[in-house]
Amino acid sequence: MNVRKALVAMAAAAALVAAPVVAASPAQAAPEKAGGTTLISFKKEYAGIVKLISPVKPAKFIDSKFTFPVTGVNGDEVLHSGGIKISNTKFMDPILTVNADKKRATITMTFEDGRIPVFYAKHFKIKADGVGGQVWQGNLHVTNNKTVVETLNQLLGVDSLTPGLGLGQIRVTIKK
C-alpha cells in the first residue's frame, strides 16, 4: 500500500470512529460565529518547502506566512476556512483544538473523507486582547503521525520533514 492510500485509509477510519461518538452524544451547541485570522509564520530555513505549498482560498500566502480566516469557536476549538494544497492534494478547513491544560493544541484538516492531524502547537498561550477578543499563540510543529509526515514528504518531493519538527509560530486572533 502506498503512503497516500494509507493516509486515505487513516482519514476514513477516523471518520468512521468519530461518527458513532457524535451520533451517541447529546446535541452539541452550534459553533459561535467569530472572526479573526490565524497566522502561521515559518522559519526561514523552510522557505524552499513553503514555496511548494499553495493556499486554497480564502487562505492566503504572503512571504513565508499563511493566513486562514477564523469562522467560529466551539468551546476549545477554533474553526477556519480555506486550506493548503500540496501537489494536487488539498488539506482543508483547519480546526485548532486546545487540550485541557491550554498548553498544547492540535490542528486537524479535512483530507478526503476524514480529518487528520497535520500540525500541533506547544507552549501554547491564550490571552485576552483587551477589546473582547483573544489571542492564542504557540510554536508550530508538524504532526507526530508518521504516516501523515511520510505523505507530506512524498507530496512535497522532500525527505526533510520529521515527526514533531518545529516549523515556526502560530498566532490565532479571535474577534467575537
Secondary structure, 3 states (H helix, E strand, C coil): CCHHHHHHHHHHHHHHHHHHHHHHCCCCCCCEECEEEEEEEECHHHHHHHCCEEEECCCEEECCEEEEEEEEEECCEEEECCEEEECCEEEEEEEEEECCCCCEEEEEEEECCEEEEEEEEEEEEEEECCCCCEEEEEEEEECCCHHHHHHHHHHHCCCCCCCCCEEEEEEEEEEC
